[in-house]
Amino acid sequence: MLMGKTNLYAKNLYAKFFARKHVCVKNTIQGFPLTMAGRGERVKIVSVTGDKMLFKRLIIMGLLEETELEVLHLIRGNGLKVACFDTQLALGVGMANKIRVVPIEGNLNDGN
């Protein structure tokens, strides 16, 4: 469990996020699921589909919209490992499927 200022920051961010009217409109979701990103690919989170508990977990982990990630390792059928800032996180396939991302220009894994 997080302690001190970090926990307070996460609670405030969570409260602020759900204080606004957040409506997910069909056919407006852009990007692709994080599970479709290739190893070594750098991506940016554009949206998340899920319930409040998923949003809360992602906020605590620091995975907010506009956060840049690098896919480090794909675990076939079980999820993936990503780098976010100076931290490495393992995400299950269910959670990773709900995170929509777009590629960042200048990827090392773009075929050049």
PDB file as gemmi writes it, atoms N, CA and C in Angstrom:
CRYST1    1.000    1.000    1.000  90.00  90.00  90.00 P 1                      
ATOM      1  N   MET A   1       0.840  -1.181   0.000  1.00  0.00           N  
ATOM      2  CA  MET A   1       0.000   0.000   0.000  1.00  0.00           C  
ATOM      3  C   MET A   1       0.883   1.240   0.000  1.00  0.00           C  
ATOM      4  N   LEU A   2       0.500   2.210  -0.777  1.00  0.00           N  
ATOM      5  CA  LEU A   2       1.260   3.453  -0.835  1.00  0.00           C  
ATOM      6  C   LEU A   2       1.066   4.256   0.440  1.00  0.00           C  
ATOM      7  N   MET A   3       2.080   4.976   0.822  1.00  0.00           N  
ATOM      8  CA  MET A   3       2.018   5.742   2.057  1.00  0.00           C  
ATOM      9  C   MET A   3       2.288   7.215   1.768  1.00  0.00           C  
ATOM     10  N   GLY A   4       1.865   8.075   2.674  1.00  0.00           N  
ATOM     11  CA  GLY A   4       2.236   9.477   2.648  1.00  0.00           C  
ATOM     12  C   GLY A   4       1.699  10.277   1.478  1.00  0.00           C  
ATOM     13  N   LYS A   5       2.563  11.172   0.965  1.00  0.00           N  
ATOM     14  CA  LYS A   5       2.167  12.120  -0.073  1.00  0.00           C  
ATOM     15  C   LYS A   5       1.755  11.432  -1.363  1.00  0.00           C  
ATOM     16  N   THR A   6       2.410  10.317  -1.708  1.00  0.00           N  
ATOM     17  CA  THR A   6       2.070   9.615  -2.941  1.00  0.00           C  
ATOM     18  C   THR A   6       0.643   9.115  -2.891  1.00  0.00           C  
ATOM     19  N   ASN A   7       0.231   8.557  -1.749  1.00  0.00           N  
ATOM     20  CA  ASN A   7      -1.119   8.057  -1.591  1.00  0.00           C  
ATOM     21  C   ASN A   7      -2.127   9.197  -1.669  1.00  0.00           C  
ATOM     22  N   LEU A   8      -1.831  10.321  -1.044  1.00  0.00           N  
ATOM     23  CA  LEU A   8      -2.708  11.484  -1.084  1.00  0.00           C  
ATOM     24  C   LEU A   8      -2.829  12.009  -2.510  1.00  0.00           C  
ATOM     25  N   TYR A   9      -1.712  12.048  -3.231  1.00  0.00           N  
ATOM     26  CA  TYR A   9      -1.720  12.493  -4.626  1.00  0.00           C  
ATOM     27  C   TYR A   9      -2.612  11.582  -5.469  1.00  0.00           C  
ATOM     28  N   ALA A  10      -2.484  10.266  -5.281  1.00  0.00           N  
ATOM     29  CA  ALA A  10      -3.288   9.311  -6.045  1.00  0.00           C  
ATOM     30  C   ALA A  10      -4.770   9.479  -5.727  1.00  0.00           C  
ATOM     31  N   LYS A  11      -5.108   9.677  -4.447  1.00  0.00           N  
ATOM     32  CA  LYS A  11      -6.509   9.867  -4.066  1.00  0.00           C  
ATOM     33  C   LYS A  11      -7.072  11.142  -4.687  1.00  0.00           C  
ATOM     34  N   ASN A  12      -6.305  12.236  -4.657  1.00  0.00           N  
ATOM     35  CA  ASN A  12      -6.764  13.494  -5.244  1.00  0.00           C  
ATOM     36  C   ASN A  12      -6.937  13.370  -6.749  1.00  0.00           C  
ATOM     37  N   LEU A  13      -5.999  12.694  -7.406  1.00  0.00           N  
ATOM     38  CA  LEU A  13      -6.082  12.503  -8.847  1.00  0.00           C  
ATOM     39  C   LEU A  13      -7.295  11.659  -9.200  1.00  0.00           C  
ATOM     40  N   TYR A  14      -7.539  10.613  -8.422  1.00  0.00           N  
ATOM     41  CA  TYR A  14      -8.686   9.732  -8.625  1.00  0.00           C  
ATOM     42  C   TYR A  14      -9.983  10.513  -8.450  1.00  0.00           C  
ATOM     43  N   ALA A  15     -10.077  11.316  -7.397  1.00  0.00           N  
ATOM     44  CA  ALA A  15     -11.282  12.107  -7.139  1.00  0.00           C  
ATOM     45  C   ALA A  15     -11.507  13.134  -8.243  1.00  0.00           C  
ATOM     46  N   LYS A  16     -10.439  13.791  -8.687  1.00  0.00           N  
ATOM     47  CA  LYS A  16     -10.552  14.788  -9.749  1.00  0.00           C  
ATOM     48  C   LYS A  16     -11.007  14.140 -11.058  1.00  0.00           C  
ATOM     49  N   PHE A  17     -10.481  12.944 -11.338  1.00  0.00           N  
ATOM     50  CA  PHE A  17     -10.824  12.249 -12.575  1.00  0.00           C  
ATOM     51  C   PHE A  17     -12.300  11.908 -12.612  1.00  0.00           C  
ATOM     52  N   PHE A  18     -12.855  11.410 -11.492  1.00  0.00           N  
ATOM     53  CA  PHE A  18     -14.248  11.004 -11.475  1.00  0.00           C  
ATOM     54  C   PHE A  18     -15.206  12.142 -11.146  1.00  0.00           C  
ATOM     55  N   ALA A  19     -14.692  13.324 -10.790  1.00  0.00           N  
ATOM     56  CA  ALA A  19     -15.556  14.480 -10.565  1.00  0.00           C  
ATOM     57  C   ALA A  19     -16.066  15.019 -11.897  1.00  0.00           C  
ATOM     58  N   ARG A  20     -15.259  14.872 -12.943  1.00  0.00           N  
ATOM     59  CA  ARG A  20     -15.704  15.349 -14.254  1.00  0.00           C  
ATOM     60  C   ARG A  20     -16.605  14.301 -14.895  1.00  0.00           C  
ATOM     61  N   LYS A  21     -17.392  14.732 -15.830  1.00  0.00           N  
ATOM     62  CA  LYS A  21     -18.269  13.823 -16.550  1.00  0.00           C  
ATOM     63  C   LYS A  21     -17.428  13.091 -17.586  1.00  0.00           C  
ATOM     64  N   HIS A  22     -17.192  11.810 -17.357  1.00  0.00           N  
ATOM     65  CA  HIS A  22     -16.386  11.019 -18.281  1.00  0.00           C  
ATOM     66  C   HIS A  22     -17.312  10.065 -19.020  1.00  0.00           C  
ATOM     67  N   VAL A  23     -17.515  10.327 -20.283  1.00  0.00           N  
ATOM     68  CA  VAL A  23     -18.398   9.500 -21.088  1.00  0.00           C  
ATOM     69  C   VAL A  23     -17.592   8.904 -22.230  1.00  0.00           C  
ATOM     70  N   CYS A  24     -17.673   7.604 -22.383  1.00  0.00           N  
ATOM     71  CA  CYS A  24     -16.991   6.931 -23.483  1.00  0.00           C  
ATOM     72  C   CYS A  24     -17.997   6.750 -24.607  1.00  0.00           C  
ATOM     73  N   VAL A  25     -17.809   7.449 -25.699  1.00  0.00           N  
ATOM     74  CA  VAL A  25     -18.716   7.382 -26.835  1.00  0.00           C  
ATOM     75  C   VAL A  25     -18.211   6.316 -27.794  1.00  0.00           C  
ATOM     76  N   LYS A  26     -19.110   5.468 -28.258  1.00  0.00           N  
ATOM     77  CA  LYS A  26     -18.713   4.414 -29.182  1.00  0.00           C  
ATOM     78  C   LYS A  26     -18.154   5.017 -30.466  1.00  0.00           C  
ATOM     79  N   ASN A  27     -17.229   4.306 -31.072  1.00  0.00           N  
ATOM     80  CA  ASN A  27     -16.597   4.673 -32.344  1.00  0.00           C  
ATOM     81  C   ASN A  27     -15.720   5.916 -32.263  1.00  0.00           C  
ATOM     82  N   THR A  28     -15.422   6.397 -31.077  1.00  0.00           N  
ATOM     83  CA  THR A  28     -14.506   7.532 -30.973  1.00  0.00           C  
ATOM     84  C   THR A  28     -13.172   7.120 -30.357  1.00  0.00           C  
ATOM     85  N   ILE A  29     -13.053   5.843 -29.979  1.00  0.00           N  
ATOM     86  CA  ILE A  29     -11.810   5.373 -29.383  1.00  0.00           C  
ATOM     87  C   ILE A  29     -10.767   5.243 -30.477  1.00  0.00           C  
ATOM     88  N   GLN A  30      -9.640   5.893 -30.280  1.00  0.00           N  
ATOM     89  CA  GLN A  30      -8.575   5.827 -31.261  1.00  0.00           C  
ATOM     90  C   GLN A  30      -7.473   4.925 -30.748  1.00  0.00           C  
ATOM     91  N   GLY A  31      -6.552   4.588 -31.605  1.00  0.00           N  
ATOM     92  CA  GLY A  31      -5.432   3.754 -31.206  1.00  0.00           C  
ATOM     93  C   GLY A  31      -5.764   2.275 -31.271  1.00  0.00           C  
ATOM     94  N   PHE A  32      -4.915   1.487 -30.633  1.00  0.00           N  
ATOM     95  CA  PHE A  32      -5.074   0.037 -30.613  1.00  0.00           C  
ATOM     96  C   PHE A  32      -4.733  -0.466 -29.218  1.00  0.00           C  
ATOM     97  N   PRO A  33      -5.164  -1.693 -28.875  1.00  0.00           N  
ATOM     98  CA  PRO A  33      -4.865  -2.216 -27.537  1.00  0.00           C  
ATOM     99  C   PRO A  33      -3.362  -2.374 -27.322  1.00  0.00           C  
ATOM    100  N   LEU A  34      -2.922  -2.159 -26.112  1.00  0.00           N  
ATOM    101  CA  LEU A  34      -1.507  -2.269 -25.768  1.00  0.00           C  
ATOM    102  C   LEU A  34      -0.954  -3.651 -26.092  1.00  0.00           C  
ATOM    103  N   THR A  35      -1.800  -4.679 -26.028  1.00  0.00           N  
ATOM    104  CA  THR A  35      -1.337  -6.037 -26.313  1.00  0.00           C  
ATOM    105  C   THR A  35      -0.890  -6.216 -27.759  1.00  0.00           C  
ATOM    106  N   MET A  36      -1.295  -5.316 -28.649  1.00  0.00           N  
ATOM    107  CA  MET A  36      -0.913  -5.423 -30.058  1.00  0.00           C  
ATOM    108  C   MET A  36       0.413  -4.727 -30.362  1.00  0.00           C  
ATOM    109  N   ALA A  37       0.977  -4.031 -29.404  1.00  0.00           N  
ATOM    110  CA  ALA A  37       2.266  -3.360 -29.611  1.00  0.00           C  
ATOM    111  C   ALA A  37       3.376  -4.404 -29.638  1.00  0.00           C  
ATOM    112  N   GLY A  38       4.373  -4.159 -30.465  1.00  0.00           N  
ATOM    113  CA  GLY A  38       5.488  -5.091 -30.590  1.00  0.00           C  
ATOM    114  C   GLY A  38       6.576  -4.834 -29.564  1.00  0.00           C  
ATOM    115  N   ARG A  39       7.429  -5.820 -29.397  1.00  0.00           N  
ATOM    116  CA  ARG A  39       8.548  -5.703 -28.459  1.00  0.00           C  
ATOM    117  C   ARG A  39       9.475  -4.574 -28.907  1.00  0.00           C  
ATOM    118  N   GLY A  40       9.852  -3.714 -27.979  1.00  0.00           N  
ATOM    119  CA  GLY A  40      10.726  -2.586 -28.279  1.00  0.00           C  
ATOM    120  C   GLY A  40       9.991  -1.360 -28.798  1.00  0.00           C  
ATOM    121  N   GLU A  41       8.686  -1.469 -29.005  1.00  0.00           N  
ATOM    122  CA  GLU A  41       7.907  -0.347 -29.533  1.00  0.00           C  
ATOM    123  C   GLU A  41       7.591   0.654 -28.426  1.00  0.00           C  
ATOM    124  N   ARG A  42       7.691   1.940 -28.767  1.00  0.00           N  
ATOM    125  CA  ARG A  42       7.339   3.012 -27.835  1.00  0.00           C  
ATOM    126  C   ARG A  42       5.952   3.513 -28.210  1.00  0.00           C  
ATOM    127  N   VAL A  43       5.076   3.582 -27.216  1.00  0.00           N  
ATOM    128  CA  VAL A  43       3.691   3.981 -27.438  1.00  0.00           C  
ATOM    129  C   VAL A  43       3.265   5.002 -26.390  1.00  0.00           C  
ATOM    130  N   LYS A  44       2.144   5.679 -26.688  1.00  0.00           N  
ATOM    131  CA  LYS A  44       1.573   6.657 -25.757  1.00  0.00           C  
ATOM    132  C   LYS A  44       0.128   6.264 -25.485  1.00  0.00           C  
ATOM    133  N   ILE A  45      -0.279   6.295 -24.222  1.00  0.00           N  
ATOM    134  CA  ILE A  45      -1.650   5.956 -23.843  1.00  0.00           C  
ATOM    135  C   ILE A  45      -2.584   7.076 -24.290  1.00  0.00           C  
ATOM    136  N   VAL A  46      -3.660   6.708 -25.021  1.00  0.00           N  
ATOM    137  CA  VAL A  46      -4.630   7.713 -25.456  1.00  0.00           C  
ATOM    138  C   VAL A  46      -5.972   7.557 -24.756  1.00  0.00           C  
ATOM    139  N   SER A  47      -6.311   6.345 -24.327  1.00  0.00           N  
ATOM    140  CA  SER A  47      -7.564   6.155 -23.599  1.00  0.00           C  
ATOM    141  C   SER A  47      -7.542   4.810 -22.884  1.00  0.00           C  
ATOM    142  N   VAL A  48      -8.479   4.675 -21.960  1.00  0.00           N  
ATOM    143  CA  VAL A  48      -8.626   3.431 -21.211  1.00  0.00           C  
ATOM    144  C   VAL A  48     -10.109   3.121 -21.145  1.00  0.00           C  
ATOM    145  N   THR A  49     -10.467   1.876 -21.412  1.00  0.00           N  
ATOM    146  CA  THR A  49     -11.856   1.457 -21.265  1.00  0.00           C  
ATOM    147  C   THR A  49     -11.924   0.507 -20.084  1.00  0.00           C  
ATOM    148  N   GLY A  50     -12.826   0.760 -19.182  1.00  0.00           N  
ATOM    149  CA  GLY A  50     -12.935  -0.113 -18.017  1.00  0.00           C  
ATOM    150  C   GLY A  50     -13.725   0.543 -16.907  1.00  0.00           C  
ATOM    151  N   ASP A  51     -13.767  -0.128 -15.773  1.00  0.00           N  
ATOM    152  CA  ASP A  51     -14.533   0.370 -14.636  1.00  0.00           C  
ATOM    153  C   ASP A  51     -13.662   1.238 -13.723  1.00  0.00           C  
ATOM    154  N   LYS A  52     -14.274   1.729 -12.650  1.00  0.00           N  
ATOM    155  CA  LYS A  52     -13.563   2.632 -11.735  1.00  0.00           C  
ATOM    156  C   LYS A  52     -12.370   1.965 -11.064  1.00  0.00           C  
ATOM    157  N   MET A  53     -12.492   0.688 -10.757  1.00  0.00           N  
ATOM    158  CA  MET A  53     -11.382  -0.004 -10.095  1.00  0.00           C  
ATOM    159  C   MET A  53     -10.165  -0.094 -11.008  1.00  0.00           C  
ATOM    160  N   LEU A  54     -10.398  -0.305 -12.298  1.00  0.00           N  
ATOM    161  CA  LEU A  54      -9.276  -0.342 -13.242  1.00  0.00           C  
ATOM    162  C   LEU A  54      -8.607   1.025 -13.313  1.00  0.00           C  
ATOM    163  N   PHE A  55      -9.406   2.086 -13.414  1.00  0.00           N  
ATOM    164  CA  PHE A  55      -8.846   3.438 -13.451  1.00  0.00           C  
ATOM    165  C   PHE A  55      -8.032   3.719 -12.189  1.00  0.00           C  
ATOM    166  N   LYS A  56      -8.554   3.311 -11.047  1.00  0.00           N  
ATOM    167  CA  LYS A  56      -7.856   3.544  -9.787  1.00  0.00           C  
ATOM    168  C   LYS A  56      -6.503   2.830  -9.773  1.00  0.00           C  
ATOM    169  N   ARG A  57      -6.482   1.576 -10.213  1.00  0.00           N  
ATOM    170  CA  ARG A  57      -5.220   0.818 -10.251  1.00  0.00           C  
ATOM    171  C   ARG A  57      -4.224   1.462 -11.202  1.00  0.00           C  
ATOM    172  N   LEU A  58      -4.698   1.906 -12.370  1.00  0.00           N  
ATOM    173  CA  LEU A  58      -3.797   2.518 -13.348  1.00  0.00           C  
ATOM    174  C   LEU A  58      -3.248   3.847 -12.844  1.00  0.00           C  
ATOM    175  N   ILE A  59      -4.075   4.629 -12.164  1.00  0.00           N  
ATOM    176  CA  ILE A  59      -3.618   5.902 -11.603  1.00  0.00           C  
ATOM    177  C   ILE A  59      -2.533   5.654 -10.564  1.00  0.00           C  
ATOM    178  N   ILE A  60      -2.739   4.678  -9.705  1.00  0.00           N  
ATOM    179  CA  ILE A  60      -1.743   4.366  -8.678  1.00  0.00           C  
ATOM    180  C   ILE A  60      -0.432   3.910  -9.312  1.00  0.00           C  
ATOM    181  N   MET A  61      -0.512   3.183 -10.437  1.00  0.00           N  
ATOM    182  CA  MET A  61       0.700   2.729 -11.127  1.00  0.00           C  
ATOM    183  C   MET A  61       1.337   3.833 -11.968  1.00  0.00           C  
ATOM    184  N   GLY A  62       0.622   4.958 -12.138  1.00  0.00           N  
ATOM    185  CA  GLY A  62       1.162   6.057 -12.929  1.00  0.00           C  
ATOM    186  C   GLY A  62       0.855   5.952 -14.406  1.00  0.00           C  
ATOM    187  N   LEU A  63      -0.085   5.102 -14.783  1.00  0.00           N  
ATOM    188  CA  LEU A  63      -0.441   4.922 -16.190  1.00  0.00           C  
ATOM    189  C   LEU A  63      -1.663   5.770 -16.527  1.00  0.00           C  
ATOM    190  N   LEU A  64      -1.413   7.030 -16.828  1.00  0.00           N  
ATOM    191  CA  LEU A  64      -2.464   7.977 -17.164  1.00  0.00           C  
ATOM    192  C   LEU A  64      -2.438   8.248 -18.661  1.00  0.00           C  
ATOM    193  N   GLU A  65      -3.468   8.923 -19.165  1.00  0.00           N  
ATOM    194  CA  GLU A  65      -3.460   9.336 -20.568  1.00  0.00           C  
ATOM    195  C   GLU A  65      -2.242  10.209 -20.830  1.00  0.00           C  
ATOM    196  N   GLU A  66      -1.679  10.079 -22.018  1.00  0.00           N  
ATOM    197  CA  GLU A  66      -0.481  10.800 -22.467  1.00  0.00           C  
ATOM    198  C   GLU A  66       0.814  10.237 -21.876  1.00  0.00           C  
ATOM    199  N   THR A  67       0.745   9.161 -21.088  1.00  0.00           N  
ATOM    200  CA  THR A  67       1.955   8.537 -20.556  1.00  0.00           C  
ATOM    201  C   THR A  67       2.622   7.718 -21.654  1.00  0.00           C  
ATOM    202  N   GLU A  68       3.936   7.861 -21.769  1.00  0.00           N  
ATOM    203  CA  GLU A  68       4.689   7.106 -22.770  1.00  0.00           C  
ATOM    204  C   GLU A  68       5.227   5.822 -22.151  1.00  0.00           C  
ATOM    205  N   LEU A  69       5.110   4.727 -22.913  1.00  0.00           N  
ATOM    206  CA  LEU A  69       5.559   3.415 -22.466  1.00  0.00           C  
ATOM    207  C   LEU A  69       6.465   2.794 -23.518  1.00  0.00           C  
ATOM    208  N   GLU A  70       7.305   1.879 -23.087  1.00  0.00           N  
ATOM    209  CA  GLU A  70       8.079   1.057 -24.018  1.00  0.00           C  
ATOM    210  C   GLU A  70       7.806  -0.401 -23.676  1.00  0.00           C  
ATOM    211  N   VAL A  71       7.413  -1.180 -24.683  1.00  0.00           N  
ATOM    212  CA  VAL A  71       7.145  -2.601 -24.471  1.00  0.00           C  
ATOM    213  C   VAL A  71       8.481  -3.326 -24.388  1.00  0.00           C  
ATOM    214  N   LEU A  72       8.743  -3.953 -23.250  1.00  0.00           N  
ATOM    215  CA  LEU A  72      10.017  -4.637 -23.033  1.00  0.00           C  
ATOM    216  C   LEU A  72       9.959  -6.114 -23.382  1.00  0.00           C  
ATOM    217  N   HIS A  73       8.851  -6.757 -23.021  1.00  0.00           N  
ATOM    218  CA  HIS A  73       8.780  -8.205 -23.188  1.00  0.00           C  
ATOM    219  C   HIS A  73       7.324  -8.621 -23.340  1.00  0.00           C  
ATOM    220  N   LEU A  74       7.038  -9.459 -24.307  1.00  0.00           N  
ATOM    221  CA  LEU A  74       5.699 -10.006 -24.491  1.00  0.00           C  
ATOM    222  C   LEU A  74       5.657 -11.405 -23.894  1.00  0.00           C  
ATOM    223  N   ILE A  75       4.667 -11.658 -23.070  1.00  0.00           N  
ATOM    224  CA  ILE A  75       4.492 -12.971 -22.468  1.00  0.00           C  
ATOM    225  C   ILE A  75       3.273 -13.592 -23.134  1.00  0.00           C  
ATOM    226  N   ARG A  76       3.506 -14.509 -24.043  1.00  0.00           N  
ATOM    227  CA  ARG A  76       2.443 -15.058 -24.887  1.00  0.00           C  
ATOM    228  C   ARG A  76       1.220 -15.483 -24.071  1.00  0.00           C  
ATOM    229  N   GLY A  77       0.085 -14.851 -24.351  1.00  0.00           N  
ATOM    230  CA  GLY A  77      -1.174 -15.190 -23.708  1.00  0.00           C  
ATOM    231  C   GLY A  77      -1.316 -14.762 -22.258  1.00  0.00           C  
ATOM    232  N   ASN A  78      -0.264 -14.207 -21.670  1.00  0.00           N  
ATOM    233  CA  ASN A  78      -0.325 -13.850 -20.254  1.00  0.00           C  
ATOM    234  C   ASN A  78      -0.123 -12.375 -19.982  1.00  0.00           C  
ATOM    235  N   GLY A  79       0.228 -11.585 -20.976  1.00  0.00           N  
ATOM    236  CA  GLY A  79       0.421 -10.163 -20.761  1.00  0.00           C  
ATOM    237  C   GLY A  79       1.742  -9.667 -21.296  1.00  0.00           C  
ATOM    238  N   LEU A  80       2.231  -8.588 -20.704  1.00  0.00           N  
ATOM    239  CA  LEU A  80       3.475  -7.998 -21.172  1.00  0.00           C  
ATOM    240  C   LEU A  80       4.152  -7.204 -20.079  1.00  0.00           C  
ATOM    241  N   LYS A  81       5.405  -6.875 -20.324  1.00  0.00           N  
ATOM    242  CA  LYS A  81       6.188  -6.064 -19.391  1.00  0.00           C  
ATOM    243  C   LYS A  81       6.525  -4.767 -20.101  1.00  0.00           C  
ATOM    244  N   VAL A  82       6.258  -3.634 -19.432  1.00  0.00           N  
ATOM    245  CA  VAL A  82       6.495  -2.325 -20.029  1.00  0.00           C  
ATOM    246  C   VAL A  82       7.379  -1.479 -19.122  1.00  0.00           C  
ATOM    247  N   ALA A  83       8.048  -0.513 -19.734  1.00  0.00           N  
ATOM    248  CA  ALA A  83       8.826   0.473 -18.982  1.00  0.00           C  
ATOM    249  C   ALA A  83       8.052   1.777 -18.995  1.00  0.00           C  
ATOM    250  N   CYS A  84       7.857   2.345 -17.812  1.00  0.00           N  
ATOM    251  CA  CYS A  84       7.165   3.615 -17.647  1.00  0.00           C  
ATOM    252  C   CYS A  84       8.051   4.473 -16.758  1.00  0.00           C  
ATOM    253  N   PHE A  85       8.621   5.533 -17.323  1.00  0.00           N  
ATOM    254  CA  PHE A  85       9.611   6.351 -16.629  1.00  0.00           C  
ATOM    255  C   PHE A  85      10.797   5.461 -16.249  1.00  0.00           C  
ATOM    256  N   ASP A  86      11.128   5.350 -14.970  1.00  0.00           N  
ATOM    257  CA  ASP A  86      12.241   4.502 -14.531  1.00  0.00           C  
ATOM    258  C   ASP A  86      11.751   3.196 -13.916  1.00  0.00           C  
ATOM    259  N   THR A  87      10.499   2.844 -14.177  1.00  0.00           N  
ATOM    260  CA  THR A  87       9.883   1.674 -13.562  1.00  0.00           C  
ATOM    261  C   THR A  87       9.487   0.657 -14.618  1.00  0.00           C  
ATOM    262  N   GLN A  88       9.621  -0.614 -14.286  1.00  0.00           N  
ATOM    263  CA  GLN A  88       9.133  -1.679 -15.149  1.00  0.00           C  
ATOM    264  C   GLN A  88       7.888  -2.272 -14.511  1.00  0.00           C  
ATOM    265  N   LEU A  89       6.838  -2.444 -15.325  1.00  0.00           N  
ATOM    266  CA  LEU A  89       5.572  -2.969 -14.831  1.00  0.00           C  
ATOM    267  C   LEU A  89       5.161  -4.176 -15.655  1.00  0.00           C  
ATOM    268  N   ALA A  90       4.607  -5.187 -15.001  1.00  0.00           N  
ATOM    269  CA  ALA A  90       4.028  -6.335 -15.691  1.00  0.00           C  
ATOM    270  C   ALA A  90       2.514  -6.161 -15.675  1.00  0.00           C  
ATOM    271  N   LEU A  91       1.899  -6.258 -16.841  1.00  0.00           N  
ATOM    272  CA  LEU A  91       0.453  -6.098 -16.963  1.00  0.00           C  
ATOM    273  C   LEU A  91      -0.147  -7.383 -17.508  1.00  0.00           C  
ATOM    274  N   GLY A  92      -1.256  -7.802 -16.925  1.00  0.00           N  
ATOM    275  CA  GLY A  92      -1.973  -8.964 -17.435  1.00  0.00           C  
ATOM    276  C   GLY A  92      -2.640  -8.634 -18.756  1.00  0.00           C  
ATOM    277  N   VAL A  93      -2.984  -9.666 -19.501  1.00  0.00           N  
ATOM    278  CA  VAL A  93      -3.563  -9.467 -20.825  1.00  0.00           C  
ATOM    279  C   VAL A  93      -4.908  -8.741 -20.744  1.00  0.00           C  
ATOM    280  N   GLY A  94      -5.707  -8.992 -19.716  1.00  0.00           N  
ATOM    281  CA  GLY A  94      -7.005  -8.330 -19.579  1.00  0.00           C  
ATOM    282  C   GLY A  94      -6.867  -6.834 -19.386  1.00  0.00           C  
ATOM    283  N   MET A  95      -5.960  -6.437 -18.501  1.00  0.00           N  
ATOM    284  CA  MET A  95      -5.723  -5.018 -18.256  1.00  0.00           C  
ATOM    285  C   MET A  95      -5.096  -4.354 -19.481  1.00  0.00           C  
ATOM    286  N   ALA A  96      -4.124  -5.018 -20.092  1.00  0.00           N  
ATOM    287  CA  ALA A  96      -3.436  -4.441 -21.249  1.00  0.00           C  
ATOM    288  C   ALA A  96      -4.372  -4.267 -22.438  1.00  0.00           C  
ATOM    289  N   ASN A  97      -5.372  -5.139 -22.576  1.00  0.00           N  
ATOM    290  CA  ASN A  97      -6.337  -5.006 -23.672  1.00  0.00           C  
ATOM    291  C   ASN A  97      -7.218  -3.777 -23.513  1.00  0.00           C  
ATOM    292  N   LYS A  98      -7.375  -3.283 -22.302  1.00  0.00           N  
ATOM    293  CA  LYS A  98      -8.237  -2.126 -22.047  1.00  0.00           C  
ATOM    294  C   LYS A  98      -7.495  -0.801 -22.180  1.00  0.00           C  
ATOM    295  N   ILE A  99      -6.184  -0.861 -22.352  1.00  0.00           N  
ATOM    296  CA  ILE A  99      -5.374   0.348 -22.516  1.00  0.00           C  
ATOM    297  C   ILE A  99      -5.153   0.572 -24.006  1.00  0.00           C  
ATOM    298  N   ARG A 100      -5.657   1.705 -24.529  1.00  0.00           N  
ATOM    299  CA  ARG A 100      -5.519   2.030 -25.956  1.00  0.00           C  
ATOM    300  C   ARG A 100      -4.320   2.948 -26.132  1.00  0.00           C  
ATOM    301  N   VAL A 101      -3.493   2.636 -27.116  1.00  0.00           N  
ATOM    302  CA  VAL A 101      -2.251   3.372 -27.334  1.00  0.00           C  
ATOM    303  C   VAL A 101      -2.084   3.732 -28.804  1.00  0.00           C  
ATOM    304  N   VAL A 102      -1.200   4.684 -29.055  1.00  0.00           N  
ATOM    305  CA  VAL A 102      -0.771   5.022 -30.417  1.00  0.00           C  
ATOM    306  C   VAL A 102       0.753   4.979 -30.428  1.00  0.00           C  
ATOM    307  N   PRO A 103       1.340   4.629 -31.575  1.00  0.00           N  
ATOM    308  CA  PRO A 103       2.806   4.598 -31.636  1.00  0.00           C  
ATOM    309  C   PRO A 103       3.390   6.001 -31.567  1.00  0.00           C  
ATOM    310  N   ILE A 104       4.576   6.095 -31.007  1.00  0.00           N  
ATOM    311  CA  ILE A 104       5.302   7.360 -30.953  1.00  0.00           C  
ATOM    312  C   ILE A 104       6.228   7.402 -32.151  1.00  0.00           C  
ATOM    313  N   GLU A 105       6.270   8.530 -32.840  1.00  0.00           N  
ATOM    314  CA  GLU A 105       7.148   8.659 -33.999  1.00  0.00           C  
ATOM    315  C   GLU A 105       8.593   8.463 -33.579  1.00  0.00           C  
ATOM    316  N   GLY A 106       9.362   7.856 -34.471  1.00  0.00           N  
ATOM    317  CA  GLY A 106      10.771   7.626 -34.188  1.00  0.00           C  
ATOM    318  C   GLY A 106      11.025   6.324 -33.468  1.00  0.00           C  
ATOM    319  N   ASN A 107      10.067   5.369 -33.550  1.00  0.00           N  
ATOM    320  CA  ASN A 107      10.264   4.063 -32.928  1.00  0.00           C  
ATOM    321  C   ASN A 107      11.448   3.349 -33.545  1.00  0.00           C  
ATOM    322  N   LEU A 108      12.163   2.591 -32.750  1.00  0.00           N  
ATOM    323  CA  LEU A 108      13.253   1.764 -33.260  1.00  0.00           C  
ATOM    324  C   LEU A 108      12.712   0.557 -34.005  1.00  0.00           C  
ATOM    325  N   ASN A 109      11.453   0.224 -33.755  1.00  0.00           N  
ATOM    326  CA  ASN A 109      10.858  -0.988 -34.294  1.00  0.00           C  
ATOM    327  C   ASN A 109       9.890  -0.677 -35.434  1.00  0.00           C  
ATOM    328  N   ASP A 110      10.173   0.348 -36.252  1.00  0.00           N  
ATOM    329  CA  ASP A 110       9.235   0.745 -37.302  1.00  0.00           C  
ATOM    330  C   ASP A 110       9.602   0.211 -38.680  1.00  0.00           C  
ATOM    331  N   GLY A 111      10.527  -0.736 -38.758  1.00  0.00           N  
ATOM    332  CA  GLY A 111      10.839  -1.377 -40.019  1.00  0.00           C  
ATOM    333  C   GLY A 111      11.978  -0.750 -40.780  1.00  0.00           C  
ATOM    334  N   ASN A 112      12.592   0.298 -40.287  1.00  0.00           N  
ATOM    335  CA  ASN A 112      13.718   0.942 -40.976  1.00  0.00           C  
ATOM    336  C   ASN A 112      15.031   0.374 -40.521  1.00  0.00           C  
TER     337      ASN A 112                                                      
END                                                                             
